[in-house]
Amino acid sequence: MRNGNLERVRDRVVARWRGAGVQVRSTVAAVLVQALVVLAAGGLLLLLLRDDLRQSLEASNLATAQSVQALAQVDREDLQAAIDAAARRRAAVQLLDADGNVVASSADLRGAAPLLDPATVPTGTDHEKVRLPFDDDAYLVTSLSGHVDGERSTVFVAQSLGTGEDTLHAAAAGLAVAGPLLLLAVGFATYVFVGRALRPVTRIRRTVEGISHRDLSERVPRPPGQDEVARLATTMNAMLDRLEGGEAVRRQFVSDASHELRSPVATLRAAADIALTQPERADPADLARLVRGEAQRLDRLVSDLLLLARLDERGRAGTLAEPEREEVDLDDLVTDEHRRLRGTTGLDVALHREPARVLGDASALARVLRNLVDNAVRHARSSVAVELRRNGSQAVLVVTNDGAPVPVADRERIFDRFVRLDESRTRDAGGSGLGLAVVRDVVTAHGGTVRVEDPEGGAPGTSFRVELPLAPLPSD
């Protein structure tokens, strides 16, 4: 039960922490880090200060003890003067003979027992912390043992630790006051500066919240400078540009598709109205041919729209899905299309092919070839040529017609959807404007390229050149 309560409290704390804004979290993090720094630096400072004060006191005691021991060998009067001088510096001094008797001392210790037991005092120099009867403060006693006139003597020098402790207490109190003030200053500065830094982000968020799919023309404000927020605003505006462009293309596509679909539907409706209202004018054979032709147009248009939608969904710059990738013999597709073309047109049809195998969707590649050939037949004057050859690691397909050449300025635009270069042509002659768009998207999805160029040898007409990567050989 207790563990369950702890987990709920922990989850609540974590949820509140995650729900806090970046400004609050940054402030708390900065204050915590600064608190750790202040504690570590303050503790180190107090330790260094304590050690420095003790070392200074030990050095002062040792210097006084050495002076007293040196004078004890020369002159007793000078010895007492040195002891009195040390007393004026708030140092208590005792000089002991070899038997442990006090032979000289400062005024504070006259008549007092030795500060330390002479029997326990080691030879040389030693420091100990003791309490003296005449003061409440602790004292640091430095003992110096040596020989005077061949006899052992010991000097005790004691100085109060109270001054050093008072200094330490004052430093600790200063840190206790300055530390929280510093943390408050750091927290306030962090909160203000982070808030000012995030202010452009807030404006960007509010702007993005107000942008809808119906109007993508608005852009987020870009703050001055080249910091992360400015780059974020630039990226957001670039994304909005792409979304606006994509939305415009989508709307245009829907509008054009609706217009293209409306034309055959209107034709069928008009034919049905005539057959119903004026049956004497409706020839069943003519009506059947009309319905068949418009149905074929609708079928081609719907098929092209579905294929383009499928390619858009996968990404126009991507590749086809793995299950649809198989080895396709392009020369077989070219042969079938040549056979169909010779049986459906009176144009001269030239064919040159080499074995070429690629990886891809056979039906989509057949659609590419069919659209290129239909486009060539539609614009040819007297002849169409289909050529398939290998060029290194590429399969090259060239479909040429001897009709009017495509202007250089329109050789890229011709692959856009619903584009017709000759607007005066009828729908039957000009098609729906989707065939070449399907060609480009399918070829791109297969990792290839398509372009319009002049026929080789300077012959009149137009050539469509498709390059696709060959399938790897079995040995590869």
N, C-alpha and C positions, 0 to 999 in steps of 0.2 A: 504493500500500500504506500509505504514511504517512497519507494523507488518510482512508483507511478506519479506521485505528486511532484517529485523532482523532475521527472521527464516533462510533465505538463508545464512546470515553471520554465524549464529550459526552452521548450518549444515556443512558449509565449514570448520569452526574451528574444529568441532568434527571430520570430516573426516581427516583433516591433523593430528590431535592429534592421531587418531587411526592408521594412516599410518606411524607415526614416529616409529622408532625402540625402543626396550626395553632400549637400552643404552641412547637414548635421553630422553625418558620418565622418566627413573630413575634419570637422572641428573636434569631435571626440577623439579621433585618431591622433590629431596633432597635439591635443592636450595630454593624452596618455603618453605619447612619445616624449614630449617635453617634460612631463613629470618624472619619467624614468631617468632622463638626462639630468634633471635637477637633483634627484635623489642620489644618483651615482656620483655626480660631480660634488655635491655637498658633502656626502660621506667621505669621499676621497680628500676633499679639502680639510675637513675636520681631523682626519687621521694624520695628514701631513702636518697640520698646524700643531697637533698634540706632540708628534714626534719631534718637531723642530723646537718647541718650547722645552721639552725634556732634555734634548741634546744641548740646548743652550745652557740650561740649568746645570747639567752635569759638567759641561766645560767650565762654567764659572766656579763651581765647587772644587773641581780638580785644580784649577789655577790657584785658588785660595789655599788649598791644602798643600800644594807644592811650595808656595811662598812661605807658609808657616813652618813647614818642615825644614826648609832651607835656613830660615832665620833661627830656628832652634839650635843650630850648630854654631851660631856666631855670637848673637847678643840677645840676652833675655829681654832687655828693655825694648829693643827693636821688635822682638817677638810679640810683646804685649801691645805695642803700637799697631802692629799688623793685625792682631786679633781684634783690637778696637776698631780699626778701619773697616775690617770685614763686617763687624757688627753694625757699623753705620750703613752698610749696604744690605742690611737685614739678613745677614748670614750669622748663624750660631756656630762657634768653633770650640773644639776641645782637643787638648794635646795630652796623650797618655804615655806614661813611661813603660818600661818592659814588664813591670808587675801589674799593669792595668790601672795604675792610679792616675787621676787627673792632676797634671802639673800646671796647666794653664787653660783658661777658658774665657769665653766672652761673658759679659755681664749677665746675660739672660740665663747662663748655665752654671754660674758660680754656686758651688755647693751641691750641684746636681750629680747624680750618678752618671756613668758613661752612657752615651746614647745607644751604643750597641755593646753586646758582650764581647770583650776583647778576645776571649777564647775561640769565638765562632767567626771572627773576622779573618778572611783569607789574606795571605801575603799579596801585596800589590794594591791594586785599586778595585773598589767595589762600590756599587750603588744600591741603596735600599730605600723603600718608602716606609716611614714610621710616623707615629703620633707623638708629639712632645707635650709635656705637662702644662706648659705656659701658653698654649695656643690651640684653638679648635681646628686649624687647618692641618692638612697632612704635609709632611716635610720630606724632601729628598735628601738622604744622608749619604755623603760620599766619604768612604774610608780610604786612607792612604797609609800603608804600613811600610816602614823602612828602618834604617839604623842611624842613630845619632851618637857620635863618639863611640862607635862600636857596640852600642846597645840599641835594642829594638825599641821603636817608638811608633805610635799610631796617632794620626790626625783625623778627627771627625769634623766635617763641614756640612751644615744643614741649612737649607733654604726652603722657604715655604712654597708649596705647590698651589696655593690659593690664587695667586695672580694669574698663573697660567690657566687654572681651571676657570677663573672668571673670564679670561679671554676666550676660552673655548665656549663657555656658556653664552657670551655675547655674540660670538660668531654663529652658534646654533640658533639663537633667537633671531639674528638677522636673516639667516636662511629661512627660518620658519615664517617670517613676515614677507621677505622678498620672493620666496618661492611661489606662494599662492598668487601674489600680485603678478608675477611673471606668467603664471599659467593663465590667469584671467586675461592678460594682455595678448598672449598667444591665441587663446580661444577666440577673443573678440576680433583680432586681426584676421584670423583664418576664416571665421564666419563671414566677415565683411568681404574679404577678397574673393573667397570662393563664390559668394553670392553675386558679386559683380562679374566674375568670370562666367557664371552660369546664366546671367541675365540674357545674353544673346540666345542661349539655348532655349530659354523660356519663350522668347519671341519666335524662334523657329518652330517650337512645338505648337504654339497658338496659331501660327500661320498655317502649319500643316493640318491642324484640326479643322480649319475653315475651308480647306481645299476639298472639293468633291469631284467625282468622276465626270460631272456635267460641265465643270469649268476648271481646266488644268492650266490656265494662263497665268495664275498668280505664282510669284516666286518668293522664297523665304529671304529675309533681310540678311545681307552679308556684312559682318562687322569688319572694321579696318584691320589691317595686319595680315600676317601669314601664319597665325597660330592654328591649333587643332580645331577650334570652333569655326574659324574662317574657312578652313578646308572642308569641314563638315557642311557648312552652308553651300559651298561650291559644289560638293558632291550631291547634296539634296537638289540643288537647282538643275544640275546635269541630269539627275534621275527624273525630275519633273519634265525636263525637255524631252527625254526619251518617252515618258508616258504620254505626254501631249502629242508627240509625233505618232506614237503607236495608236493612240485613240483616234487621231485624225485619219490614219490609214484604215483603221477598222471601220470607222463611219463611212469613209469613202467606199470601202470594199462592200459594205452592206448596201449602200445606196446603189452602187454599180450592179451588184448581184441582183438586187430587187428589180432594177431597170431591165437587166438582161432576161430575168425570168418572166417579167411582165409581157415582153414582146411575144414569145411563142404562145403564152397563155391567152393573150388578147387575140392572136390569130385564130387559135382553136375556138375561142368563144364566138368570134365573128362568123367563122365557118358554120358552127352549130346553129347560130341565130338564122343564118340564111337558109340552112337546111330545114329549119322548123317553120319559118315564116314564108319562104318562097321555095317550096320543094321542087317546083318545075325547073328552077335554075340550078339545082344541086345535082350534079352528076356523081353517082356513087363512087365511080372509079377515081374521079378527080378529088372527091372528098377524102377517100381513103389514102391517096397519095399525099394529100396535104397533111392529114393527121399523122401519117407515118413520118413525114419529113420533120414536122414540128416536134413529134415525140422523140425522134433521134437527136434533134437539137437540144431538147430538154435533158435527155439522157447524158449527152456529152457535157453539157453545162453543169449539171448536178455532179457528175463524176469528177470533173475538174475542180469544182468547189470542195468536194469531200477530200480529194487528194491534197489540195492546198491546205485545208484545215488540218489534215493529219500531219503534214510536214511542219506547219506552224506549231502544232502542239509539241512536237519532238524537238523543235529548235531548228530554224532555217540554216544555221551554221553547223549543225550537228551531223550525226550519221544515222542511218536507219537502224531500227531495232534489230537486235541480234537474231531472233528467230526468222526474220525475213531476208537475212543475208545468206546467199547461196551462190554457187558457181553458175554463171550465165555465159553462154556462148553468143557473143554479139554477132558473129558471122551468121548464125542460124536466124537470129532476129532480122538481120538485114536481108537474108534470102527470102524469108516469108514476106517481108514488106515489099520487096521488089516484085515478087509474084503477084501480090495484091494490086500493086500499082499498075503493072502491065495489063491487068484484067479490068481496071476501072477507069483508065484514062487513055486518050489517044496521043499523049505526048511521047516524044522520044525519051526513053529511060536508059541511062547508062549505069553500069554497075561494076565496081571493082572492090574486091574484098580479100582480106587475109584472115586466117584464124586468129581470133582474139577472145580471151576469156577474162571476165571480171567477176568481182564479188558484189552482190547486190540483190535487189528485188527485180525479178524477171518481168513482172507485169508493169512495174513503174518504168523500167528501161524501155519496154516495148511501147509504152505511152510516149516516151520521149521521141523515139524514132517515128512513130505515127504522126505526132504533132509537127515534127520538122518536115516530114514528107508532105503532109497536107498543106502546110504553109508554103512549101516550094511549089506544089501543084497550083495553088491558088494564085500565085504571082508569076508563074512561068509563062513565057510566050510560046515556046515550042519544045523545050527539053528540060529534063531534070537528071542530075547525076548524083549517085550515092557512092561514097568511097569509104572503106574501112581498112585501116592499116595499123601496124604497130610502129611505135617510135620510142625506142628504149624501153622504159617501164610503163609507157602510156599506150592506151588504145585510142586512136584518133579516128573520129567519125566526122565526115564532111558531107553535107547535103547542099547542093548547088542548084540554082535555077537561073535561067537567062532572062528574067524579067527586069523591071526597073530596080536599080541599086538602092539600098537603104542609105539615106544621108548619114555622113559621119557623125553629125551632132545628135542623131537619134539612135545610134547603135547600142547605147546602154539603156535608153528609155524604152526601147521596144520590148524589153523583157519585163517591164512593170505590168501590173494587172490591169486589165480592161483598157489597154492602150492600143489605139488604131492610128497609124500614121496617115491614112487617107480617110478622113471623116466623111467624104462624099460617097463612099462605097456602101452598098446595101449590106444588111446583116447576113444574107446568104453568102455574099462574096467575101465579106470581111471576117466572118467568124465572131466569136464572143470576146476576143481579146484576152483570153486566159491561156491559150495553148503555149505560147512562148514563156509565160510566167511559170507554167507547170514544168517546162523544160529546164529552166534555170534552177528552180527549187529542187527538183529531183536530182539533177546533176550535182548541185552543191551538196545535197545530202549524201551522195555517193563519193564525196571527196574529189570531184572533178571540176572542170571549168567549161564555160560555153561563151562564145563570142561571135560577132559578125565581122566578116572580112571580105575583101575583094577576091574574086576567083583567081586562081593561079594562071599565069600566062597573060594577064591583062584582058581576059575574056569579059564580055559584058555580063551583068547579073549580080547575084549576091550568094555568098557562101556562109553557112552556119557551121562552125567548127566546135566539136565537143571532144574533150580529152578526159579520159577516165583511167585510173590506175589499174594495171593488169593484175590478175590474181597471181599469187606466188606459185611458182612451179612446184611439183611434188618433191623435187630434190631439195628445195629451199625449206 
